[in-house]
């Protein structure tokens, strides 16, 4: 299987993803940093949803598992 571009590395007590790792660049980002990178267009396979008034990174719906956040 292909290596995932982004992995979740920290989840808070409520189950919200808080820290992410770009496995291609070996870069760690908090949720806000990842949201900003998605908005800049640097992660085209991801988008932002507002969940409980919080901007939350999510993968685009498709059949590929390699871009799922988990």
C-alpha positions, 0 to 999 in steps of 0.5 A, spaced: 500 500 500 502 507 498 504 511 504 499 516 507 501 523 505 498 525 512 497 521 518 494 524 525 499 523 531 494 526 536 487 526 538 484 530 544 479 527 549 473 528 545 476 525 539 478 531 535 484 530 531 489 535 534 496 534 530 498 531 524 504 529 520 506 530 513 509 523 512 512 526 505 516 532 508 516 529 515 513 535 518 508 536 524 502 541 524 497 542 529 490 543 527 490 550 525 496 550 521 494 544 517 487 548 516 491 554 513 495 549 509 489 546 506 486 553 505 493 555 501 492 549 496 498 545 499 494 539 500 489 538 494 486 531 497 483 535 503 478 540 505 475 543 511 469 542 515 466 546 520 464 541 526 461 544 532 464 551 530 471 549 529 474 548 522 476 541 522 481 538 516 478 532 513 480 528 507 476 529 500 471 523 499 473 518 494 475 511 494 482 511 496 484 509 503 491 512 502 489 519 504 484 518 509 485 521 516 486 516 522 
